[in-house]
């Protein structure tokens, strides 16, 4: 899935690096009990700007907890028993930290919407109530100016347009905004950006 098909400003990739068992069991001195081993969990996350492809953030998370289950048995990771186990609780806590870290990193990023329609002095963007947009919000328009270098590398670039628009209509997934001074939108096109700082 790309950001274009899902109207997403960000793309999050995850990579599970390690879920192996540690070699030292936790109850080695209790020979009459079933052996329990700590199990590792190592996760790396990558957050990209869905419009420019630029990597915004990357971080790795590691922890380990006792695996309460038989090492050779298949475990339903959707079951309550898994999520109430020591290992499931550890992963749940780790994921809470991940969510908080992602929030901290995107909180300061401006909201960027793609222009999906241009008519006279109005645009429609792919951000709406669901994305926190409100009637009266102002957006700066950025005109796409992508180019290819002499080495054949593609670069994403935008020119700041002199136009500012104010949101006049909202749906859950889109917003319609008109120029503040009612001027026509000149060279603004579909797929240009509207940015709220």
Secondary structure, DSSP 8 states (H G I E B T S, - for coil): --HHHHT-SEEEEEEEEE--EEEEETTTT-TTS---EEEEEEEEEEEEETTT--EEEEEEEEEEEE--S-TTS---TTSHHHHHSHHHHHHHHHHHHHHHHHHHHHTTS-EEEEEEEEETTEEEES--GGGT--TT-EEEEEEE--EE-TTS-EE--EEEEEEEEEEEEE-SS-EEEEETT----TT--TT-EEEE-
